[in-house]
Amino acid sequence: MESTTLINSLVLLMAGLLLVGVLTTKFSSRFGMPALVLFIVVGMVLNRFIYFDNAFITQIVGILALIVILFEGGMQTKYDDIKPVIGSALSLATVGVLLTAFVVGVAAKYVLGVSWTEGFLFGAIVGSTDAAAVFSVLGGKNIKKRLTSTLEAESGSNDPMAMFLTISLIELFEHPDSSILKLILSFIWEMGIGLVLGLLIGRLAVYVINKINFDSSGLYPVMALGFAVFSYSGTSIIGGSGLLAVYVTAIVMGNSELAYGRSIMHFNQGFGWMMQIVMFVLLGLLVFPDELPAIIGPGLLLSLILMLLARPIGVFISTIAMKYSMREKVLLSWAGLRGAVPIVLATYPLLAQMEHGRLFFNVVFFVVLTSAIIQGATVSPLAQKLGLAGDLKPSNPSLLELTALGKTRSEINHIEVNTSMAIAGKEISELDLPEDILFTAIIRNEQIIAPRGNTRIEAGDTLYMLSPKTKRKQLKTILTSPALPVVHLNEVKQPVEEATNVLPPTDQTKEEE
């Protein structure tokens, strides 16, 4: 009977955590800071009633949460957006992280009174920005697309670098005679294998999801998440970077024509929020508030060094050859938020039973908390002050959404029309559509319109069509082809007249002469 009561109490506690976590997101968006701050506070409050010090469980939950978060972020990352900034993002994710870790490491050696290896280990732990925090803060802001794309691509791709540095420095601390050359070759192997397997698994996932027919549409998001976990675990087992593989897999899937793509993204968003709530509450439980007053001074000093010195040095040097203005570099420096990744990485010294493992965890926790509160709440006002914020951020329309119909060979496609498409302004009967493609509905101004042959398509419409899977590419070509530029007669009259004047004379003209 007592065990049943205990189980019911734990289930009730979990329900309370989820409800409180969801409600706190409302306050976090209002104050402009990542929701992780309030989740952690909830965990710290619960720490007064629940004793929890299992770093192993926290690390497992943290890694699973990072997989879901990176997968969600990668699925929403459009290749066309990151293509112009991919060089800058990779430079920030590698050179920037190294420089940041070095500067913070030097400071940590003297501030915390630890060895050089331990100091650089601390720098590696806090060296990377956090995808969950960056996506949370920038997701609804109106900061210029080039900068948000750079920050999101950097935060999604620098986690592998931070994890590699952390694990390598712990190994170097435990085995001082380890070869530096071996570590460099290990880094090249991890990143290379992570990239290759991420691409392959992403393409495999797209092929399988589009080909398979489930009776229940709810199985497609589960399968997609299964591929994400497989991408991490399969790559990690053979010594590659699992986090990089997950992010690349997600980008491939998010930029492909994927059956139930919108459903998969919605599932990832909901599941990602749940994993964030559980992860940050556990991280808050792992912190003992009574230990924090002793590290407030060192923690605040290192946090300021990270925000005002180390991160700017990393950004300015790693983007020295990139076409960013001074104002843009200032914003990139300030928007490098820390979050879940540093705290999860801080559990590695704890599990390795390093002498200063608990000290590192507490200081990292304080650094992340101050970064999220100070930087998270001021990114948007700073962008406005620097003139780097545009109009209200519009929602991104989906170009093509595929919904498979059970075991049939047909699917429902839906597309949002914009002014750049050739179909805008045309009647349905004017479209060169195959006979087996059927318009089923048009949504215009929140109203459903029954499509007919004389129905004119307007920009802003959402079109729903039933078509065979074999006609997918043909349908996409017709619907997404760009509109031709309008050329007026008075613009072509003069060139035509000039062209006729230079034609060679005919026999008739010679006779007239």
ZIUR-V627681 format. One record per pair of residues at least 24 apart in sequence whose ideal C-beta (glycine too) atoms are under 8 Angstrom apart, sorted by the first residue. I is the first residue (numbers start at 1). GAP is how many residues later the second one is. Records with the same first field share a line. If there is no record, write none. Layout:
I: GAP  GAP
//
This chain:
17: 25  29  260  261  264
18: 256  259
21: 252  255  256  260
22: 251  255
25: 248
28: 108
29: 111
31: 346
32: 105  344  345  346  347  348
33: 104  339  340  343  344
34: 98  99  102  103  303  305  338  342
35: 101  241
36: 96  97  100  240  244  303  304  336
37: 332  335  336  339
39: 237  238  241  242  245
40: 240  241  243  244  247  325  329
41: 243
42: 238  239  242
43: 237  238  239  240  241  242  243  244
44: 240  241  243  245
45: 239
46: 235  238  239
47: 237  238  240  241  242
48: 241
50: 235
52: 230  233  234
53: 233
54: 232
55: 231  292  295  296
56: 295
57: 225
58: 224  225  228  286  289
59: 285  288  289  292
61: 214  217  218  221
62: 217  220  221  278  281  282  285
63: 169  281
64: 165  211
65: 207  210  211  213  214  275
66: 65  93  177  274  275  278
67: 161  162  165  175  176  179
68: 157  160  200  203  204  207
69: 62  63  66  203  206  207  271
70: 61  86  89  173  176  177  180
71: 154  157  175  176  178  179  197  201
72: 63  178  193  196  197  200
73: 58  62  79  82  83  174  177
74: 82  172  173  174  175  176  177  179  180
75: 175  176  178  179  189  190  193
76: 59  178  189
77: 75  76  79  173  174  177
78: 176  177  318
79: 172  176
81: 64  68
82: 67  70  71
84: 62  65
85: 61  64  65  68
86: 67
87: 235
88: 62  66  231  234  236
89: 60  61  64  65  68
90: 67
91: 227  228  231
92: 58  62  66  222  223  226  227  240
93: 35  60  61  64  65  68
94: 64  67  224
95: 219  222  223
96: 58  62  218  219  221  222  223
97: 30  31  61  64  65  68  217
98: 29  63  67  216
99: 211  214  215  218  219
100: 26  27  206  210  211  213  214
101: 25  26  61  64
103: 202  206  207  210  211
104: 198  201  202  206
107: 194  195  198  203
108: 194
111: 187  190  191
112: 186  190  244  247  251
114: 242
115: 58
117: 52  55  56  59
118: 55  236  238  242
120: 49
121: 45  48  49  52  228  239
122: 180  238  241  242
123: 187
124: 38  41  42  45  221
125: 37  41  217  220  221  224  235  239
126: 176  180  212  216  238  241  242
127: 31  34  35  38
128: 27  30  31  33  34  210  213  214
129: 25  26  29  207  208  209  210
130: 25  207  208  209  210  211  212  238
131: 24  25  28  208  210
132: 144  207  208
133: 204  205  206  207  239  243
134: 201  203  205
137: 198  200  239  242  243
138: 197  241
140: 253
141: 238  239  242  248  252
142: 238  247  248  249  250  251
143: 188  236  237  240  245  246  247
144: 239  244  245  246
146: 182
147: 181  184  185  188  236  241
150: 182
151: 181  184  185
156: 91
157: 87  90
159: 84  85  88  182
160: 30  31  34  81  83  84
162: 179  180  183
163: 78  80  178  182
164: 26  77
166: 179  182
167: 181
170: 178  179  182  184
173: 181
174: 178
186: 53
189: 50  51
190: 49  50  51  54
191: 50  53
192: 48
193: 42  45  46  47  48  52
194: 41  46  47  48  49  50  51  54
195: 49  50  53
197: 34  37  38  43  48
198: 33  37  46  47  48  49  50  51  54
199: 49  50  53
201: 26  29  30  33  44  48
202: 25  29  46  47  48  49  50  51  54
203: 49  53
205: 44  47  48
206: 46  47  50  51  52
209: 49  50  51
210: 47  48  49  192  194  259
213: 191  193  194  195
214: 190  192
215: 191  192
217: 43  46  186  187
220: 39  40  43  44  184
221: 39  42  43  45  46  47
222: 45
224: 29  40  43  44
225: 42  43  46
227: 26
257: 143  145  215  219
258: 144
259: 143  144  145  152
260: 142  143  144
261: 137  140  141
262: 136  139
263: 140
276: 64
279: 61  65
280: 60
283: 57  60  61  82
286: 61  75
287: 74  75  78
291: 67  71
292: 70  73  74
295: 64  67  68  71
296: 70
298: 65
299: 63  64  67  68  71
300: 66  70
302: 61  65
303: 63  64  67  68
306: 32  61  65
307: 27  64  67  68
311: 25
327: 59  60  61
328: 60
330: 52  56
331: 48  51  52  55  57
334: 41  44  45  48
335: 40  44
336: 39
337: 34  35  38  39  42
338: 29  30  33  34
339: 29  32  33
342: 25  26
343: 25
399: 81
400: 76  79  80
402: 70
404: 65
409: 59  60  61
410: 56  57  58  59
411: 55  56  57  58  61
412: 28  52  53  54
413: 51  52  53  54  59  62
414: 48  49  50  51
415: 47  48  50  64  65
416: 44  45  46  47
417: 40  41  42  43  44  45  46
418: 41  42
419: 40  64
420: 62  63
421: 38  58  59  60  61  62
422: 59  60  61  62
423: 34  55  56  58
424: 33  34  35  59
425: 31  32  33  34
426: 30  31
427: 26  27  28  29  30
428: 24  25  26  27  29
429: 24  25
431: 47
432: 46
433: 42  45
434: 33  37  40
436: 31  32  35
437: 28  29  30  31  34  38
438: 27  28  29
439: 24  25  26
440: 24  25  26
//
